[in-house]
């Protein structure tokens, strides 16, 4: 069995009316002013979920997002034929976590950005469990699309989650464990469902990646 | 400050690539002959724009089905058979752009069929379904170091006993989306790249590229012995001026390399600041080790470059006869940033390893140690 303990579990679940502009007002005190004005909705939500976590270069980060920098993609495409350099930079996965970490001038040893869908949560957790760094920041999220959403190629909601995974049980809010075995796959929680489970401290269990997964709370 | 390199050796059971110059063997041969795949072409494809250096496998404008799909199927035909995509035989797909060219095509043509392949997951799903892979397909996307992440994660899966073999598959094809983006940054301009050259203006080229590797814990003539990764988070498009990020990654892979005599396949896109920092740091960390780079011919194949260039390195090392040669820095010209830059091909004899590096936006650094019997 491979396990890690969850510390600093935090989610951002804004209402459907929130935009990047209104999130910028709501979360202004969490970011350097110079960084704030250029941050995307997803960057703001991830930064807020990570607020209070002081990472070091010895730490690692795992970032899960199916659609990632949706609004920057949409806006960048609208700038052609005079493509915007700023929107190009921002549109590139994992731009949203880079907005946060560059704003903090916070290097990290290893950053693992994943972009799957049906087994994204499982793959992100597996990546985090195999990471030897003493502390792994597990981050995920999406931002609501506009015209891409109309074509079902963007998230319907904006949300973000963050948890710090360590080997230290003392003071942990929860625990995630993977027990390898000859087990058939079953449905894996979606990233949004996983985020709600973190918010509600709701246990989860499922089968996949050749083993059994459990998320449990203290 | 340094994060140690992963030292989880993995055997390379199979590896090949697709570039505009052909497969890995043909590409290595062309590089040894000093051929450039890059040619000046309109930055926005059929929509025109400035002429910029692009190395393309065909017209850049996106098609239905996507233009990259047939080439990837041809490449995949060389993958050794296995129940790929099952839990014990996972696939790791790495790219920076995936099918993003289809999003640009939609904004131009307003044909919603393009959108079906526009997101990373959807483009990989198209590939997965066509190649008959199961559902255990991990997708990594960390710009131009992505292939390194896939290879490093594969080694972790193998050493954790969670996989028998791992297929790492990487692709990135140029589109107006990405060419227009790099052009907006002014670094994709009308000049052909000259990696590591000390000149007035920097320039890069972009190229189509795809590759795969099958990694195993079993013994193999070639092994990936170590992976080092580091993320500066100093600036989106610039490195720390003190070269701290390059130094951190180089020190970590040097510790893993021990006393091996290595040559270095650098990132070497043709930018000035990053090229200088890279050449100087590796000259200090590996005194006398030749530094070569192939993006002056192939262009920067973005998220696939780490695996494409690994396949080329392997093909060169497997070359015919005893006088195996490593391609020099095609497109490079003197004076160079350091005297370690190899402008001409050099013999692989006498080396017992190679360091292969890539860099990406956000000051991301990656290096891997390739060894052979």
Interface residues (C-beta under 8 A of the other chain):
Chain A: X2 X57 X58 X60 X66 X67 X68 X73 X76 X77 X78 X80 X81 X82 X83 X84 X85 X88 X89 X90 X91 X92 X93 X94 X95 X98 X101 X102 X104 X105 X106 X107 X108 X109 X110 X111 X112 X113 X114 X115 X116 X117 X118 X119 X123 X126 X127 X130 X132 X133 X148 X151 X153 X180 X185 X208 X209 X210 X211
Chain B: X1 X2 X3 X6 X44 X47 X49 X87 X88 X90 X96 X98 X100 X103 X104 X106 X107 X112 X115 X118 X119 X120 X121 X122 X124 X125 X135 X136 X137 X138 X139 X140 X141 X142 X143 X149 X153 X156 X157 X160 X161 X162 X176 X177 X180 X181 X182 X183 X184 X185 X186 X229 X230 X231 X232 X233 X234 X235 X236 X237 X245 X248 X361 X362 X363 X364
